[in-house]
Structure formats: C-alpha cells, structure tokens
Amino acid sequence: MIKVSVMYPNTPGARFDHVYYRDKHMPLLKQRMGDACVRYTVDKGLAGGAPGAPPLYIGMCHIFSESVEAFQAGFGPHAAEIMADIPNYTDLAPVMQISEVVVG
C-alpha cells in the first residue's frame, strides 16, 4: 500500500477553499481514479508544533493506492482534468510525496 500526500503550504494571503476541496475536488479525483484510489483523507491545518505557531500546511489530502503503478494508472489518464480544477479552490502550488504505508 502506498500513500500519495498532496500538501498546500500555509502562505500568508493565499486562497484555499476547504469546502470546495472537500466536497468537489476530492470526490472528482475519487470518481476519476475509481478503484485505483482505495480511499482518501482530507486534512485542514490548525496549528504548528510549537504553541501559537501556524500550521505548515493549510490543507492536504492523502490518497491510498495498492501500488505506485496502480496510482499512476488511475491518475494519469485524468491528470489534466484533475490539475485543471486546482484554481477553483486555491492559488497555491501543491507539494507531493509518495510514501510506503508501513503501519496502517
């Protein structure tokens, strides 16, 4: 199992519509990827590690897939459409990481 984390840095003055991201963008991604997306989570940044510190990321999602190849097969054919939806909820550039899920 792998996890694709898509994180949006908490940049002062940036726009991020959490409702659109949760209710429109992520369901679009799941619908297009089908079974290649086993499940996903959506996070809303609240705070940093130190008391009173802002979160490093304003929002993020984690997409779980059986393998990198399964993710690429599900995401690749729809990448242009999914990426074109980004301006509908943010003006930030996402940071991505693919991880192996060691404990789940």
N, C-alpha and C positions, 0 to 999 in steps of 0.2 A: 504494500500500500504506500502511495506517495501523497504528499500534501503540497499543493501549489498555493503559496501565500502571496496575495496581492495587497500591498500596503501603500497608503497615501500619506506622505509626510505632513505633519501639522505645521503648515506655513502660515505666518500671520497674513491676514487679508484674503486667504484663499477661500474659494467657494466649494462647499461639499454638501449636497442634499442627501442626507441619510435616508429619508423616506423613499425617495426615488430609487436610491441604490438598493435598498432592502426589498421594495415592492415591485420594481420594474426591471432593473438591470440584472440582478441575480436570478430571478425567475427566467429571464430571457436566456441567460447563459445556460441554466439547467435544461431548459427546453431544447436548445440547440445541441447541447452535448449529449443529451439522453443518458443512457446507462454508463457512458464514459465518466460522468460525474456521479459517483456513488452517493455523495452528499456534500453539503457545503455549510459553512457557518459565516455569519457576518458580525463584525465587532465594531463598536463605537468607542473611540478613545476617550477616557475620562481623566486620567492623570498620569504623570511620570512616576518614577520610582521614589523620588525624594518628596517629602511633604511640600505641598503647594506647587510642585513642578507640573508644567503642562504635559499632555501625552506626546510621545514622539510621533505617533501616527493618529490622524483624525478619524480614520476609518480603515477597515481592512476586511478581506474575506479569505477563507481557506477552503480550497476545493480539493476534495479527496477523490482519488482515482486509483485503480488497481496497479497501474504502472505509468512510467513516463510515456511509453508508446501509446497506451490507451488514452491518456490525456491528449496527446498530440493528435491522435486520430479523431477524437471527439471535438477538440477545439479548433484545429487547423482549418477545416473547411468553412468555419463560421467566424474566423478571427476578424476579418474585415468588418463584418456587421457588428460584432460584439465591441470591438475597439471604437467603431464609429459612434457608439452610444455613450461613450465616456463624457463628451462635452455636455450631455444632458444632465449630469449630476455633479461634475467638478471641472475645475480648470487646472487641477494638479496632474502631474505625471506619476503613474504608479511605479512602485518598486516591486519586483517579483523575485521569489525564491522558490525553488523546488527542493523538498526535503523528503527523506525516507521516514515513514512513521515507524518508530522503534517500539513504542508502547502506545496502545490505542484504546 
